[in-house]
């Protein structure tokens, strides 16, 4: 039996493909529904919650790997902390002390942890802003925390040396960087011993990073030994390095009644970095392409908030952070709006001394960034002064440092350095030149705006002599801007001088045009003769031209 098999046409092929696509879509839809069910089961909401309270912000980080994560808590009426989780990013610049209203779900599972999954947050207008102008005495208690199954690698002697008594101590760094306006006192309870204690909590370290439970247990253990925790603004916890936490340190950003700092190692400078967070600082970021967005979280290694040093490699805080904390006297900060030359005192030099010439020399110079509201370039000069700048890198020494800062942003953004005789420009009217750098200060040239009015002038002569009036009246000087093709012109005065004002900066072609009558021409047409004097002239420079006309 012969069976005729019709060849496939385009419609048959389309129908087969369409059937396969429908099958694939059905499978994908099933997988999406399955994932939704599993996720919903995994993140099970215990109950809905509507709470108002103050924010406590913290940063957990491992500076050696570059890992960092912002952590936020809301304190209820009983001062109980509830950790906040966000499906998306948290509101920008959410700070300790901000008063918020939160709506969300109480959760408790292995993925998210315990806390509130936020569905809506309102930052109230009465929010208390982050602590600034940090001066005076700060009271800190150091607790070396041992677990039942894991002793701390640190001990009170090492912790005391790191914090107070070492040749390069954390407190020494803060004292010198703040020019002796801030001091972590070592014996708040006045018992004759440094405020460092050794305690053991009745917990095993376990496989989870339950640091909230650990610090609560440590506080209870310290109280049971007779310590009055209300005396201290800073509670510092050295926990075992064997703890299963993915950070080297975690610290509250800003303090109200008190703030906490946890570190896992005793021999590094992580503690200094974390205490900087306690005082209200964010990281020392970089913005090398100067677009207002961070390039790297930790890469400004000129300041302690941009790297994790060994305890002997401390460097001063950078200029924006010093100004943020109130360590730079107001009279040493200048906002510049005009072009000019300025002296600038080194970031490491104590501005409270009068040994500098002139005594009123500025330590930070700032100028507005064109086109950006409340955003400035901060200029500072770095030198190797004092006991805590010996590890300043060569790429930072005797150079102008440029940072950008917006409003009261707790982060700083490093843009560039300018070495001696170098010029940096943002391409938008601001340029900086380091004229000369010294041990304690530098001389710079700062251009903050382009001149809106320029002048082109010159002298038109014939064989070194002035042109006769009869010929001069038939001549005009024309200037053509080669960048934008704008044209300007001027008459020639009796002494041969011409001047063109209110032109645009740029490269110019200068022409002398002379009108002459054609001979034997009844219509008396005029001919224009053009003499090119200079093909390319930069405005703002009088030039003499000896023109043979």
C-alpha positions in Angstrom: 0.0 0.0 0.0 1.4 3.3 -1.0 1.2 6.1 1.6 1.8 9.6 0.5 3.8 11.5 3.1 3.3 15.2 2.7 6.5 17.2 3.3 6.6 19.5 6.3 6.0 23.2 5.7 6.7 26.2 7.8 3.4 26.0 9.6 4.0 22.4 10.7 7.5 23.3 12.1 6.0 26.3 13.9 3.3 24.1 15.5 5.8 21.6 16.8 8.0 24.3 18.2 5.0 26.0 19.8 4.1 22.7 21.5 7.6 22.3 22.9 7.6 25.9 24.2 4.3 25.3 26.0 5.8 22.2 27.7 8.9 24.1 28.8 6.9 27.0 30.2 4.7 24.6 32.1 7.8 23.1 33.7 9.3 26.5 34.6 6.0 27.6 36.1 5.9 24.5 38.3 9.5 25.1 39.5 8.7 28.7 40.3 5.6 27.7 42.3 7.7 25.0 44.1 10.4 27.5 44.9 7.8 29.9 46.3 6.3 27.3 48.5 9.7 26.2 49.8 10.8 29.7 50.5 7.6 30.6 52.2 7.9 27.6 54.4 11.6 28.3 55.2 10.9 32.0 56.1 7.9 31.4 58.3 6.5 34.5 59.9 5.6 34.0 63.5 3.4 37.1 63.6 3.0 40.6 62.1 4.6 43.5 64.0 4.3 47.3 64.0 7.0 48.9 66.2 8.5 52.3 66.6 11.9 53.0 68.2 15.5 54.0 67.8 17.9 52.5 65.3 21.2 51.0 66.5 23.4 50.5 63.4 26.5 48.3 63.3 29.0 47.0 60.8 30.3 43.5 60.7 33.5 43.0 58.7 36.5 41.0 57.9 39.0 43.6 56.7 41.6 41.0 55.5 39.1 39.7 52.9 37.2 42.9 52.3 33.9 41.5 53.5 31.5 43.9 55.2 27.9 44.0 56.0 25.6 46.6 57.6 23.6 45.4 60.5 20.6 47.2 62.0 18.6 46.8 65.2 15.5 48.6 66.5 15.3 49.2 70.2 11.7 48.9 71.7 10.4 50.7 74.8 12.2 48.2 77.0 15.5 48.8 75.1 15.3 45.2 73.8 17.0 45.0 70.4 15.3 43.4 67.3 17.5 42.8 64.3 16.1 44.2 61.0 16.2 42.3 57.7 15.5 43.8 54.3 14.6 41.9 51.1 16.1 44.8 49.3 18.7 47.4 50.5 18.2 49.3 53.8 17.5 53.0 53.5 20.6 55.0 52.7 22.5 56.5 55.6 20.4 54.9 58.2 22.2 55.8 61.5 22.2 55.1 65.2 19.8 57.3 66.9 17.4 57.6 64.0 13.8 57.2 65.2 11.8 55.0 62.8 8.4 53.2 62.5 8.7 49.7 61.2 6.1 47.3 59.8 7.0 43.7 59.1 7.0 40.1 60.2 8.7 38.4 63.2 10.9 35.6 61.9 13.1 33.0 63.4 14.9 30.6 61.0 18.3 29.4 59.9 18.4 31.6 56.8 17.5 35.0 58.2 18.1 34.6 61.9 15.9 36.1 64.5 14.4 39.5 64.1 12.0 41.5 61.9 11.6 41.1 58.1 10.8 44.7 57.2 8.0 45.4 54.7 7.8 49.1 55.4 9.9 51.6 57.2 9.3 55.3 57.9 12.1 57.5 59.2 10.5 60.1 61.4 11.3 63.8 61.1 12.2 63.9 64.8 15.1 61.5 64.2 18.1 62.1 66.4 21.2 62.3 64.3 24.5 60.5 64.8 27.0 61.5 67.4 29.6 64.0 66.2 32.1 66.4 67.8 33.6 63.5 69.7 35.9 65.0 72.3 36.7 64.7 76.0 37.1 61.5 78.0 35.7 58.2 76.8 35.1 55.4 79.2 35.8 51.9 78.0 35.6 48.4 79.6 37.6 45.6 78.0 36.1 42.1 78.6 38.1 39.0 77.6 35.3 36.4 77.1 35.9 32.7 77.6 33.4 29.9 76.7 33.1 26.6 78.5 34.6 24.8 75.6 36.7 27.6 74.0 39.0 29.9 75.9 39.9 33.3 74.4 43.3 33.6 72.8 43.7 37.0 74.3 44.3 37.8 77.9 43.9 40.9 80.1 47.6 41.7 79.9 47.6 41.7 76.1 44.3 43.5 75.9 45.6 46.2 78.3 48.8 46.6 76.2 46.8 46.9 73.0 44.3 49.4 74.3 46.4 51.6 76.7 50.0 50.7 77.6 51.7 49.5 74.4 54.3 51.7 72.5 51.7 51.9 69.8 48.3 51.7 71.6 44.8 52.3 70.4 44.3 55.1 72.9 47.6 56.7 71.8 46.4 56.7 68.2 43.1 58.4 69.1 44.9 61.0 71.4 47.4 62.0 68.7 44.8 62.0 65.8 42.4 64.1 67.9 45.3 66.4 69.0 44.7 65.5 72.6 41.0 66.3 72.6 39.9 62.7 73.0 41.2 60.1 75.5 40.0 56.6 76.5 40.8 56.7 80.2 42.2 53.4 81.6 40.8 53.4 85.1 37.2 54.6 85.1 36.2 52.8 88.3 39.4 54.2 90.0 40.4 50.9 91.6 44.0 51.4 90.6 43.9 48.9 87.7 43.2 49.2 84.0 39.6 48.5 83.1 40.2 45.0 81.6 38.6 41.9 83.0 38.6 38.2 82.4 35.3 36.4 82.4 33.8 33.0 81.5 30.2 32.6 80.3 28.3 29.4 80.9 27.9 28.6 77.2 29.6 26.4 74.6 30.8 28.3 71.5 28.7 26.1 69.3 28.4 26.2 65.5 26.4 29.4 65.2 27.5 33.0 65.5 25.1 34.0 68.3 26.9 37.1 69.3 23.8 38.8 70.7 23.5 36.0 73.2 27.2 36.1 74.0 27.4 39.8 74.8 24.3 39.5 77.0 25.8 36.6 78.9 29.1 38.5 79.2 27.4 41.6 80.6 25.6 39.4 83.2 28.9 37.7 84.1 30.7 41.1 84.5 27.8 42.4 86.7 28.0 39.3 88.9 31.7 40.0 89.5 30.8 43.5 90.8 31.4 45.6 87.7 29.1 48.6 87.3 28.5 48.6 83.5 26.7 51.9 83.7 30.0 53.6 84.1 31.2 52.8 80.6 30.3 54.2 77.2 32.2 51.5 75.3 31.9 47.8 76.0 34.7 45.9 74.2 34.6 42.1 73.9 37.5 39.9 72.9 35.9 36.5 71.9 37.7 33.3 70.8 39.0 33.3 67.3 37.5 29.8 66.9 34.0 31.2 66.9 32.0 30.4 63.8 31.6 34.0 62.7 32.4 35.3 59.2 33.7 38.6 60.5 36.9 39.8 62.3 35.1 42.6 64.2 31.6 44.0 64.6 30.8 47.4 66.1 27.9 49.8 66.6 28.0 52.9 64.4 27.6 55.7 66.9 26.7 55.5 70.6 23.7 56.7 72.6 24.0 55.5 76.2 26.7 52.9 75.3 27.9 50.9 72.3 29.5 47.6 71.8 32.6 46.4 69.9 33.5 42.7 69.3 36.8 41.5 68.0 38.3 38.1 67.5 42.0 38.8 67.6 44.1 40.5 70.2 47.2 41.4 68.2 45.9 43.5 65.3 44.6 47.0 64.9 41.1 45.9 64.2 40.0 47.3 67.5 41.1 50.9 66.5 39.1 50.6 63.3 36.0 49.3 65.2 36.1 52.0 67.8 36.1 54.5 64.9 32.7 53.1 64.0 31.6 53.5 67.6 32.4 57.2 67.3 30.2 57.5 64.3 32.5 56.9 61.3 31.9 54.9 58.2 34.6 53.5 56.0 37.3 55.4 54.1 36.1 54.5 50.6 37.6 55.4 47.2 36.0 57.1 44.2 38.9 57.3 41.8 36.7 58.2 38.8 35.1 61.0 40.8 31.5 60.1 39.9 30.0 60.2 43.4 29.9 56.4 43.8 32.3 54.2 45.7 34.8 52.2 43.8 36.2 50.3 46.8 34.9 50.0 50.4 38.3 49.9 52.2 40.9 51.1 49.7 41.7 54.6 51.1 44.7 53.3 53.1 45.7 56.8 54.1 43.4 56.6 57.1 42.6 54.0 59.8 39.0 53.5 58.6 40.3 52.3 55.2 42.4 49.3 56.2 43.1 46.8 59.0 46.6 47.5 60.4 48.9 45.5 62.6 49.1 47.3 65.9 52.4 48.9 64.9 51.1 50.3 61.6 48.7 52.9 62.7 48.0 56.0 60.6 46.0 59.1 61.4 42.4 59.4 60.4 41.9 61.2 57.1 40.9 64.9 57.0 37.1 64.4 56.3 36.8 62.1 59.3 38.8 64.4 61.6 36.5 67.3 60.6 33.4 65.1 61.0 34.4 64.3 64.6 35.1 67.9 65.5 38.9 67.4 65.9 39.8 70.3 63.4 39.1 73.7 65.0 36.6 75.7 62.9 39.1 78.5 62.2 41.4 75.9 60.5 38.7 75.0 58.0 38.3 77.3 55.0 35.7 77.2 52.2 37.2 78.7 49.1 35.1 80.3 46.3 37.8 82.3 44.4 41.0 81.4 42.5 44.2 81.8 44.4 47.2 80.4 46.3 46.9 79.0 49.8 49.0 77.5 52.6 47.7 74.3 54.2 48.9 72.7 57.4 49.7 69.0 57.5 46.9 66.7 58.6 49.2 65.3 61.3 50.3 68.7 62.7 48.6 69.9 65.9 46.5 72.9 64.9 46.3 74.1 68.5 49.9 75.2 68.6 51.0 78.7 67.5 54.4 77.7 66.1 53.2 77.9 62.5 53.6 80.8 60.2 51.1 82.3 59.8 49.3 81.1 63.0 46.0 81.1 61.2 47.1 78.7 58.5 44.2 76.4 57.3 44.4 72.6 57.9 41.5 71.7 55.6 40.5 73.6 52.5 37.3 72.7 50.8 35.6 74.0 47.7 32.2 73.2 46.2 32.0 70.6 43.5 30.3 72.3 40.4 26.8 71.2 39.8 26.4 69.1 43.0 24.4 70.3 45.9 26.1 70.4 49.3 29.1 68.4 48.0 32.7 69.5 48.4 36.3 68.6 47.6 38.3 68.3 50.8 42.0 69.1 50.4 44.5 68.1 53.0 48.3 67.6 53.1 50.0 64.5 54.6 53.3 64.5 56.3 55.3 62.2 58.6 54.8 63.9 62.0 54.2 62.5 65.5 54.4 58.9 66.8 51.6 57.5 64.7 52.5 58.5 61.1 55.7 56.5 60.7 53.9 53.9 58.6 52.4 56.4 56.2 52.9 55.0 52.7 55.2 56.8 50.2 52.3 57.3 47.8 50.7 59.4 50.5 53.6 61.4 51.9 54.1 65.1 51.0 51.1 65.1 48.7 47.8 66.9 48.6 44.9 64.5 49.3 41.6 65.1 47.6 38.4 63.7 49.1 34.8 64.4 48.2 32.2 64.7 50.9 28.4 65.1 50.7 26.5 66.7 53.5 27.1 64.8 56.8 27.9 61.5 55.1 29.7 59.3 57.6 31.8 57.7 54.8 34.7 59.5 53.2 35.6 59.2 49.5 39.2 59.4 48.3 39.7 60.8 44.8 43.3 61.5 44.1 46.7 62.7 45.4 48.7 65.6 43.9 52.5 65.5 44.1 54.9 68.5 43.9 54.5 70.4 40.6 51.6 68.1 39.6 48.2 69.5 38.6 44.9 67.7 39.1 41.7 68.8 37.3 38.2 67.6 37.5 37.4 68.8 34.0 34.7 71.0 35.3 36.5 74.1 36.4 38.4 73.0 39.5 42.1 72.4 39.4 44.7 71.9 42.1 48.5 72.3 41.9 51.0 71.5 44.7 53.5 74.3 44.4 55.8 73.0 47.2 55.5 70.7 50.1 57.4 71.1 53.4 57.7 69.1 56.7 54.7 70.8 58.3 52.7 72.5 55.5 52.4 73.0 51.8 51.7 75.8 49.3 49.0 75.1 46.7 47.4 76.9 43.8 43.6 76.3 43.7 41.5 77.3 40.7 37.8 76.9 41.5 36.2 78.5 38.5 36.9 79.5 34.9 37.1 83.2 34.1 33.9 84.2 32.2 35.6 87.2 30.6 38.7 87.1 28.5 40.6 89.6 26.5 42.6 89.4 23.2 44.7 92.4 22.4 47.5 93.2 19.9 49.3 95.8 17.9 48.9 96.3 14.1 51.8 98.1 12.5 53.5 98.5 9.1 57.2 98.2 9.1 57.3 98.9 12.8 55.3 102.2 12.4 51.7 103.1 13.1 49.3 102.9 10.2 47.9 106.1 8.7 44.4 107.1 9.7 43.1 106.8 6.1 44.1 103.2 5.7 43.3 102.3 9.4 39.7 103.3 9.0 39.2 100.7 6.3 40.6 97.9 8.5 39.0 95.7 11.2 40.4 92.9 13.4 38.4 89.7 13.5 38.9 86.8 16.0 37.3 83.4 15.3 37.1 80.9 18.2 38.2 77.6 16.7 36.4 75.6 19.4 32.9 77.0 19.0 33.3 79.1 15.8 32.1 82.3 17.6 33.3 85.5 15.9 34.4 88.8 17.5 35.8 92.0 15.9 37.5 95.3 16.8 38.5 98.6 15.3 42.2 99.6 15.3 43.0 102.7 17.4 45.4 105.5 16.5 48.4 103.8 18.2 47.6 100.6 16.3 46.2 98.8 19.4 43.1 96.6 19.1 41.2 94.9 22.0 38.5 92.3 22.0 36.7 91.8 25.3 34.0 89.5 26.6 35.1 86.6 24.4 35.1 82.9 25.3 38.2 81.1 26.4 39.7 78.9 23.7 42.0 78.8 20.7 41.6 81.7 18.2 42.4 82.6 14.6 43.1 86.3 14.3 42.5 88.1 10.9 43.0 91.6 9.6 40.4 92.5 7.0 40.9 95.5 4.6 38.3 96.9 2.3 39.5 98.3 -1.1 37.6 99.7 -4.1 38.0 97.9 -7.4 39.5 100.0 -10.1 37.3 100.8 -13.2 34.2 99.4 -11.6 31.1 101.4 -12.1 29.3 99.6 -9.3 32.1 100.3 -6.9 32.2 96.8 -5.4 34.5 96.3 -2.5 37.0 93.5 -2.0 37.9 92.1 1.3 41.5 91.2 1.8 42.3 88.8 4.6 45.7 88.5 6.3 46.0 85.7 8.8 48.2 86.8 11.7 48.2 83.8 13.9 46.5 80.5 13.2 46.0 79.5 16.9 46.1 82.0 19.8 45.1 81.3 23.4 43.0 84.0 24.8 44.2 86.2 27.7 47.6 87.2 26.4 48.4 90.5 24.6 50.5 89.9 21.5 52.2 92.4 19.2 51.8 91.8 15.5 54.0 93.6 12.9 51.7 93.4 9.9 52.9 94.3 6.4 49.8 95.5 4.7 
